[in-house]
Amino acid sequence: MGVRLTAGTMMVGAAILAAGVVAAITSSVHWPFGNHQQSAGPQAPRRYLNATACLLTDRSGITPGAPGAPAWKAMQSASLVTHVMVSYLPDTGPATAPVMLGTLMERKCGVIITAGAPAAAVFKAAKADRHQEFVLVGAPGTASPAGMPNLVVVSSAAAPGRIDQAIRALASRAQSSGT
């Protein structure tokens, strides 16, 4: 015993399919008539200055307990106040630190903050580009090399305050240049 499709059966099937499509569309579209509560909707996109602060971490990134975590938290807090964009890049190993620093310099980061990155690589990058600002969150006893005003070495304890200061100065420069 087979099912025999007639023109009438196909018309009924097409009408059911069309009704289903109409129901699906009208349930996802606001009908212009009637009383509908307006949803709050998504928040307006955040407007940033044309300035970026970048973080280079060791391979542990910004996970809790990693050297980069407190630096990232300080950067995010400063970004909320200043509207400077912040980003981070985890290093994959000591041999790639110069490449990662070069990448951040190519991105035109206004300030490059490093936490857990090899100090020697940061010193070399700062010496190579005297216009690039660096903040190195260093191990105790790490000192800034003489004659490098574009590089500040801070302890982990002093890092949040110094990072905030560097990002606020970057925001100020961006606002005064109109970007």
Number of C-alpha atoms within 10 A of each C-alpha: 3 4 5 6 8 8 8 9 11 11 11 11 12 12 12 12 12 12 12 11 12 11 11 11 11 10 10 8 8 11 10 7 6 7 7 9 6 7 6 6 6 6 6 6 6 7 9 16 17 16 22 23 27 24 28 27 29 21 18 16 22 22 12 10 10 16 23 28 17 19 26 25 14 17 25 19 16 24 21 13 12 20 20 24 22 20 15 19 19 20 22 15 13 15 11 14 23 18 13 20 25 13 13 22 18 9 11 15 22 26 25 26 31 27 27 21 29 20 21 12 18 22 17 12 20 22 17 10 11 13 11 17 21 27 23 28 28 22 15 10 9 13 14 18 12 7 8 14 14 16 24 19 23 22 16 17 11 11 21 21 13 19 26 20 13 23 27 18 15 22 27 16 14 17 14 8 9 9 11
